[in-house]
Amino acid sequence: MRILAIYISLSLTSFAMAAERPNFLVILVDDMGYSDPQCFGGEIHTPNLNQLADNGVRFSQFYNCARCCPTRASLLTGSYPHRVGLGRNGRTMDLNAPTIAGLLKESGYQTAMTGKWHLSELAATSAGQDRIGWMNHQVDLGIPFADPQSYPRQRGFDQYYGVIWGVVDFFDPFSLVHNDEPVTDVADDYYLTDAITNYSVKYIEDFDKSDKDPFFLYVAYTAPHWPLHAKPEVIQKYDGQYDAGWDQLKKDRFERQRKLKLFPGSIPVEPVQDRGVSWDSLSTPEKEYQANKFEVHAAMVDSVDQGIGRIVEALKETGEFENTVIFFLSDNGASPEIPGYAGYDRNGETRDGRTAQREKELKLPENRDKLGSDESYTGLGPAWANAANSPLKYWKKESYEGGCRTPFIVHWPAGLKGSAGSITRDLGHVMDIAPTCLELAGEKPADDFSMDGVSMVNALTGETLNNDRMLFFEHNGGRAARHRQWKISALAGQPWELYNLDKDPAETTNMMEDQPQRYEELKYRWEDWLAQMPQAGLLKSVPSDKQAEPIANQPVKMTCAFSSLAHNGVLVAQGGSQQGVSLHLRDKKLTFNVRINSKLTEITTPALEGDGPFEVEAMLAEGGKLHLSVNDKVLATGNCGSLIPVQPQDGLSIKEDSQSNVGAYGDNFKYGGKVTDVKVRGLNIRSAKPEGRKVSKQEPAPNFIVILTDDQGWGTTSIPYDPEIRQSASDFFQTPNIERIANAGMRFTQAYSAHPNCSPSRAALLTGISPAAMHMSDIVDRHGGRLYQGNKLKPPRHVDDLDSNLDTIPELLKLHNRAYRSAHFGKWHLNGNGPEDHGFDESDGPTGNREGTVPSNLPDDPKRAFSMTRSSVRFMERQVREGHPFYLQVSHYATHLGYQATSETIAELKDRKPGRRHTSVAYGSMIEDLDRSLGDLLDAVERLGISDNTYIIYTADNGTYPTEDPGNINGPLRGSKATLWEAGVRVPMMLVGPGIKSGSISRAPAIGWDILPTICEIVGIEKLDERVEGGSLLPVLMRKQNAQVQRSREELYFHWPHYQHEKKSKPDSTVIAGNFKLHYFWESKEVQLFDLSRDLAEKTDVSAEYPEITQQLHRKLMQYLSEIDAQLPEVNSKYSPETDPALQP
């Protein structure tokens, strides 16, 4: 046996010298709510605990470590659990740490333990071993449950009867041990709570028969930890008592607590924290089921109390009662957990093969009577747990009061003469029990081990403890620190909060803004404490305040890369057994797990192949749609029914699920390879607040920046719009910042402006309605001259102003969420009294083309590119400072005719080697200055820290005019601006933002009027003008399997009933359907059909080859124009070839 190097003091305290040294009885219950016992406000029948409280000392502010293993380690060692290797659940306590049992044994005490050990990591099993069958008692693997050197008898106890593992069936427990030997079978009427009591009583009786020194008996009940198992006759006692639900229970308990003076009556108390499942929302059968669950919980507590009564009676009968110090407490608050399948100690079967039904099946009428029996396996859930912890916040595992404050009673007839029956508000912690026992036994802690706890002897004799010390908490990233009445608390991955527990023990009012210096001091001291803990460097689950992002009520995207298929385990997890998402690998198959209100949905890929690394993207989208992609291939899909309704309490874990498990895997299912590039983020689809609601910093509505360039066609930048077409990039112009946009998001290779001219395409972008339907078929204020007179056909008189009755993007955003602010800088060109009459808060006014070409722009502000950017940056800075989401439209004048550029850029291009296709210094300098201004804008977005919540949309209003370049400025495309050939309407389009994969490319057709519905879907606007023809691009942006844009019509339609003689452009209407594009020329009534998949340059008319397709598309085009009441060109009855502008020199 290992000999501890312990210095034992021979001098006894006054307590030990007055008579014989006292016995110690520590009774630890499992997952009991703070208000469960009657003496702490509950209604559950606990007469024996009441009697201990009435004749002992109750601590109203006593703390544990919020979870099973850490509390047990702290109790036995008198230290913070981190000091002995138990900062996390499920590990083995440091074998070199001295325990109170060992110290007292060295001092001559007899020591024994009964019940739950849970300080030994469960033995590992190989892939070929039936672990589940072993835990179900169906297979004997011939291995110990854990390392025997970590068992209780090697940690200071003479005798032991109990369970090594932490979660067990009450009627047939796994890992049952007597001393060091496994107990392989139990009686038919076995019930673990009674067995623990029986062994404890027998130990006391046997002790009395011997002439031995005092005893230290540690009784660790497993109740009322789930599974909810109780004897039927005890359950019957509580029939119907909880039919009023958890809200009423919390209210009633607090009223009793107030009368007991456990809390002031004036403190604020929050409603039950139900994680989105309110009592009133339940059906009658569901309410009955939920009430029955708490009846079983109450019966479990009742049975524990009966057991305590029997143990106390044994002490009385043996004459040991008077001089036995009894400590009673719980290891943590009531538990919100509802066990899943194969995640704990059972896989849904009893020893003889009967099904142990889980939560979902127990709700079925045919299984309702099984609740509480060995054919059931479930837990309370969050709402009941929070009510059981009345009035405290949260539950087991959290470092808020509901997780770490416990009912605590000390009873000692021989030593509490003056303080019996009192309630003290002195602060205490489970680690104080060991030094208290040592002082009462006349001993001292070991010299070579630091106990963090302090003796509570003063409090037991009616004096006051030193309440000036700090208490620290940390478990799985949840954390807290308390000093006097002040406490900082935080959930894993969430920011700190500050509370005054004297006035607000339920932690309802965050005082951070009122007491920033106090917060900083407490945080500093907590960080200093954590750094001193031996395992501080291993506590990777203690995140920064911003590590775990909000994911509730919005689509969620989870991405990572993992190195190899050679390992199994969890790659990444956020959340736990109630709400959350995780990815795990098992047998080369990848699974995406989603928990919603404890229900688990999984989608799994086929077995993966290859050497890695593997890039993973998992998506929970609107409507609960799931998809799982590996290396850009969608390999699994499914549906979980909805988004996650409540922000998970568990934080972010990498290479393990370090908290309660999201998926159906064990507690230590760790991935052994490398996991990198982890990101779990909400896409903010639903984050915009209803009208009038204050914007939360944790749930920001997204920002939108639309960059609209002028006359910028295909092939005008250094980034190829279609990587498969070399001519879609310039071989001379350099645009690194446009490349930044492309590389950060998705490029659309087949994107179109809604019209081949400025004004109509701009109107369509803002309204989502086609220009033809708005009768805005040409630019505003252009009606006379040879474009309208002398032609074969008379063009229609089009609309000159953007209709103020049409809803624009900024107007819709502000109707949906009043917090939005909007600005338009640059070219408006829509008349209608300017941007402010159409939803914009700020603008340059009703500008047109002129402002972009005035000589005063030079030399420093060509095409006003830089001044527009400065205005945009100032606008963004102001909105970020004031906390407003925003819509910003930057409508550049470049690259319209009237070229302007800085002299420096012109000189740079003159010195550059010309390309084979592009050589224009004038055009190139202009677009490169535009690009530089874009760099300033992008830099500001990054500097303001809004990149992760901002969508950037880059596109152009139409194609480019011909230039003097040797090659086509529009790449391989035919035509130019003011024509419906591809060069007139095919434009760059790139989108960047949350959930959009960097560097991705889409070949789905997109058009300018898709932008409005895309933005609307992102923020959750559903009702749009019925004339909106666009469809949301979001399914494509999220790269859903077989994603398509859902528009009111499948085809894309364009209508140009005008002339542009310089471009040889005549009235033309077109329709694009799949690979085919049909032109109808109004003058000649000719129809031409092109297959864009083979002939992007539109050189070869294939109408004769595909007559049926030609007829079908022509018919659809005419029907479309009729349906939208499009303005059509009319025959000019006065036409003469002599006056035809097209025939004039």
Secondary structure, 3 states (H helix, E strand, C coil): CCCCCCCCCCCCCHHHHHCCCCEEEEEEECCCCCCCCHHHCCCCCCHHHHHHHHCCEEEEEEECCCCHHHHHHHHHHCCCHHHHCCCCCCCCCCCCCCCHHHHHHHCCCEEEEEEECCCCCECCCCCCCCHHHHHCCCCCCCCCCECHHHCHHHCCCCEEEEECCCCCCCCCCCCEEECCEECCCCCCCCCHHHHHHHHHHHHHHHHHHCCCCCEEEEEECCCCCCCCCCCHHHHHCCCCCCCCCHHHHHHHHHHHHHHCCCCCCCCCCCCCCCCCCCHHHCCHHHHHHHHHHHHHHHHHHHHHHHHHHHHHHHHHHHCCCCCEEEEEEECCCCCCCCCCCCCCCCCCECCCCCECECHHHHCCHHHHHHCCCCCECCCCCHHHHHHHCCCCCCCCCCCCHHHHEEEEEEECCCCCCCCCCEEEEEEEEHHHHHHHHHHHCCCCCCCCCCCCCCCCHHHHCCCCCCCCCEEEEEECCEEEEEECCEEEEECCCCCCEEEECCCCCCCCCCCCCCCHHHHHHHHHHHHHHHHHCCCHHHCCCCCCCCCCCCCCCCCEEEEEEECCCCCCEEEEEEECCCCEEEEEEECCEEEEEEEECCEEEEEECCCCCCCCCEEEEEEECHHHEEEEEECCEEEEEEECCCCCCCCCCCCEEECCCCCCCCCCCCCCCECCCCEEEEEEEECCCCCCCCCCCCCCCCCCCCEEEEEEECCCCCCCCCCCCCCCCHHHCCCCCCCHHHHHHHHHCEEECCEECCCCCHHHHHHHHHHCCCHHHHCCCCCCCCCCCCCCCCCCEECCCCCCCCCCCCCCHHHHHHHHCCCCEEEEEECCCCCCCCHHHHCCCEECCCCCCHHHCCHHHCCCCHHHHHHHHHHHHHHHHHHHHHCCCEEEEEECCCCCCCCCCCHHHHHHHHCCCCCCCCCCHHHHHHHHHHHHHHHHHHHHHHHCCCHHHEEEEEEECCCCCCCCCCCCCCCCCCCCCCCCCHHHHECCEEEECCCCCCCEEECCCEEHHHHHHHHHHHHCCCCCCCCCCCCCCHHHHCCCCCCCCCCCCCCEEEEECCCEHHHCECCEEEEEECCEEEEEECCCCEEEEEECCCCCCCCCCCCCCCHHHHHHHHHHHHHHHHHCCCCCCEECCCCCHHHCHHHCC
